[in-house]
């Protein structure tokens, strides 16, 4: 698990496994957002298995799969609501962390300055500069 911290409230990574969830809980995360659609790759675990591990570890689990159809306003809003409603750090994952970072960035538009969003993503290793126009909207 290659965890990348965006800020004090959000971290992202590529695919995690049910056996990783206890370590996420031990690291202080209170919620998991799964941005990877089930069946995207034959070697990935089912979201339901990660959800079961999250529940067993006392964590909230949210599935907001971002697939080939792209980002929707509903996904961005759902991400914003989960982040705002979580009383502690949130862990988001997809295949590489890029989709999770994209949804985080878009969910912060209007709440944070676009340059700050882009800088936090860059510090975590993700280039979100192509979203600058979207991030500047309020």
Beta strands, then each sheet from edge to edge (+ up, - down):
strand 1: 4-5
strand 2: 10-13
strand 3: 29-34
strand 4: 60-63
strand 5: 89-93
sheet 1: 1+ 2- 5- 3- 4-
end
